[in-house]
Amino acid sequence: MHWYEKLNQYFPVEEMKSREHMETLLKERSEIYHKDEGPNHVLMYVELDNFVFIDYLFVSKIARGQGLGRKLMEKMKSKGKPIILEVEPVNYEDSDTEKRLRYYKREGFEHAESIGYERKSLATNEINKMEILYWAPLHESEEMIFEAMKKTYDMIHTYKDKHFYGDSYQPVDEVLTFNEEVGKGNILDNL
């Protein structure tokens, strides 16, 4: 099965980039947008000088629990940079969301409680709320993570969006917010 189909079957439509968008990023942004693929995994990520953003991580059901996810994460951690990713809030009707959060908690990720992320899906027209998790080897601040997320949104998520989707995503300042005062509650605490 093609790598895009694996991702498309696993991730919700509102989170998926189009195949054309991702293939264009791999071609036109090859210096920063990467694919690591094997028979049982697909890892799409952005690497810049001061951080790594994991766009998609898929490990097939048959390989789960065998250390493949940990091995892939160790490869990312060995770069010595903060690692950032977006996750769905816990949906108790979908056991995968809780398993995913448990995995990232075991891997030492933290919840960026001060960062809000709400984007209107061009696929469904619904507001899609995500949470930001990060691994900070040098105890990088949530402000640094916020700036990295804004950069990722502008360079990757909205890259040629009008061309691929016939419409543009909202500007970054409408999608990402930073508020140190608001403690949303750490989504990793009760796992």
C-alpha positions as CSV (number, residue, x, y, z in Angstrom):
1,M,0.0,0.0,0.0
2,H,1.2,3.5,-0.9
3,W,2.5,5.6,2.1
4,Y,-0.2,8.2,1.6
5,E,-3.0,5.6,1.7
6,K,-1.6,4.3,5.0
7,L,-1.8,7.8,6.5
8,N,-5.2,8.5,4.9
9,Q,-6.7,5.4,6.5
10,Y,-5.4,6.2,9.9
11,F,-5.8,10.0,10.3
12,P,-9.1,11.9,10.3
13,V,-9.9,13.7,7.0
14,E,-9.8,17.1,8.8
15,E,-6.2,16.5,9.8
16,M,-4.9,15.2,6.5
17,K,-3.1,17.2,3.9
18,S,-3.9,16.2,0.3
19,R,-1.6,13.8,-1.4
20,E,-0.6,16.5,-3.9
21,H,0.2,18.9,-1.1
22,M,2.5,16.4,0.7
23,E,4.2,15.2,-2.5
24,T,4.8,18.9,-3.4
25,L,6.3,19.5,0.0
26,L,8.6,16.5,-0.4
27,K,9.7,17.9,-3.8
28,E,9.7,21.6,-3.3
29,R,10.6,21.8,0.4
30,S,12.9,18.7,0.4
31,E,15.5,20.6,2.4
32,I,13.1,20.7,5.4
33,Y,10.2,18.3,4.7
34,H,11.1,14.6,5.0
35,K,9.5,11.1,4.8
36,D,10.8,8.1,6.7
37,E,9.0,5.0,5.5
38,G,9.2,1.3,6.1
39,P,6.9,-1.7,5.7
40,N,5.2,-0.9,9.0
41,H,5.6,2.8,9.4
42,V,5.3,6.3,7.9
43,L,6.9,9.3,9.5
44,M,6.5,12.7,7.9
45,Y,8.5,15.5,9.6
46,V,9.9,19.0,9.3
47,E,13.4,19.7,10.4
48,L,14.7,23.2,10.8
49,D,17.8,24.5,12.6
50,N,16.2,24.8,16.0
51,F,13.3,22.2,16.1
52,V,11.7,19.2,14.5
53,F,7.9,19.1,13.8
54,I,6.3,15.7,13.4
55,D,3.6,16.1,10.8
56,Y,2.4,12.4,10.8
57,L,3.5,9.3,12.6
58,F,1.9,6.0,11.6
59,V,2.8,2.6,13.0
60,S,0.8,-0.3,11.6
61,K,-1.3,-2.3,14.0
62,I,0.7,-5.4,13.5
63,A,3.9,-3.6,14.6
64,R,2.5,-1.8,17.6
65,G,4.0,-2.8,20.9
66,Q,7.2,-4.0,19.3
67,G,9.3,-0.9,19.9
68,L,9.1,0.5,16.4
69,G,7.5,3.8,17.6
70,R,10.2,4.2,20.3
71,K,12.9,3.5,17.7
72,L,11.5,6.2,15.4
73,M,11.2,8.6,18.3
74,E,14.8,7.9,19.4
75,K,15.9,8.8,15.9
76,M,14.1,12.1,16.1
77,K,15.4,12.8,19.7
78,S,19.0,12.1,18.6
79,K,18.9,15.3,16.6
80,G,19.0,17.1,20.0
81,K,16.3,19.6,19.1
82,P,12.8,20.2,20.5
83,I,10.2,18.0,18.9
84,I,6.7,19.4,18.4
85,L,3.5,17.7,17.2
86,E,-0.2,18.2,17.1
87,V,-2.6,15.7,18.7
88,E,-6.3,15.3,19.0
89,P,-7.8,15.9,22.4
90,V,-8.8,12.7,24.2
91,N,-11.9,11.3,22.6
92,Y,-13.3,8.6,24.9
93,E,-15.2,7.0,22.0
94,D,-11.9,6.5,20.2
95,S,-9.4,4.5,22.3
96,D,-6.6,5.3,19.9
97,T,-6.5,8.9,21.1
98,E,-5.8,7.9,24.7
99,K,-3.2,5.3,23.6
100,R,-1.5,7.9,21.5
101,L,-1.3,10.3,24.4
102,R,0.0,7.6,26.7
103,Y,2.7,6.8,24.2
104,Y,3.9,10.4,24.0
105,K,3.8,10.8,27.7
106,R,6.0,7.7,28.1
107,E,8.4,9.3,25.5
108,G,8.8,12.4,27.8
109,F,6.5,14.8,25.9
110,E,4.9,17.7,27.6
111,H,1.6,19.4,26.9
112,A,1.9,23.1,25.8
113,E,-1.0,24.3,27.9
114,S,-0.6,27.9,27.0
115,I,-0.9,27.3,23.2
116,G,-4.3,27.2,21.7
117,Y,-4.8,25.7,18.2
118,E,-8.2,25.9,16.4
119,R,-8.3,25.7,12.6
120,K,-11.3,25.5,10.2
121,S,-10.9,22.3,8.1
122,L,-11.1,23.0,4.4
123,A,-12.3,19.4,4.0
124,T,-15.2,19.5,6.4
125,N,-15.7,23.2,7.1
126,E,-15.7,22.4,10.8
127,I,-13.4,23.9,13.5
128,N,-10.7,21.4,14.3
129,K,-9.2,21.8,17.8
130,M,-5.8,20.3,18.4
131,E,-3.4,20.2,21.3
132,I,0.4,20.8,21.1
133,L,2.8,18.4,22.6
134,Y,6.6,18.9,22.8
135,W,9.8,17.2,23.9
136,A,12.3,19.8,25.1
137,P,15.8,18.5,25.6
138,L,17.1,21.8,26.9
139,H,13.9,22.8,28.7
140,E,12.9,25.1,25.9
141,S,10.0,27.4,26.8
142,E,6.4,27.2,25.5
143,E,7.0,30.6,23.9
144,M,9.7,29.0,21.8
145,I,7.4,26.1,20.9
146,F,4.7,28.6,20.0
147,E,7.0,30.5,17.6
148,A,8.1,27.2,16.0
149,M,4.4,26.2,15.5
150,K,3.7,29.5,13.8
151,K,6.6,29.0,11.5
152,T,5.5,25.4,10.7
153,Y,1.9,26.6,10.0
154,D,3.1,29.3,7.6
155,M,5.8,27.2,5.9
156,I,4.1,23.8,5.7
157,H,0.4,23.6,6.6
158,T,-0.6,26.6,4.4
159,Y,2.0,26.0,1.7
160,K,0.2,26.7,-1.6
161,D,-3.1,25.9,0.1
162,K,-5.2,27.9,-2.4
163,H,-3.7,25.9,-5.2
164,F,-4.3,22.5,-3.5
165,Y,-7.7,23.2,-1.9
166,G,-9.2,26.0,-3.8
167,D,-9.3,28.1,-0.6
168,S,-6.8,29.4,1.9
169,Y,-6.5,28.4,5.6
170,Q,-7.0,31.2,8.1
171,P,-4.0,33.4,9.0
172,V,-1.7,32.0,11.7
173,D,-2.8,34.6,14.2
174,E,-6.4,33.3,14.0
175,V,-5.4,29.7,14.4
176,L,-2.6,29.8,17.1
177,T,-2.9,31.7,20.3
178,F,-0.6,32.0,23.3
179,N,-1.9,32.8,26.8
180,E,0.2,32.0,29.8
181,E,-2.7,32.9,32.1
182,V,-5.0,30.3,30.9
183,G,-4.3,26.9,32.4
184,K,-6.4,24.6,30.2
185,G,-5.4,21.6,32.2
186,N,-2.6,19.2,31.2
187,I,-4.1,16.5,29.0
188,L,-1.3,14.1,30.0
189,D,-2.0,14.3,33.7
190,N,-4.8,11.8,34.0
191,L,-3.3,9.1,31.8
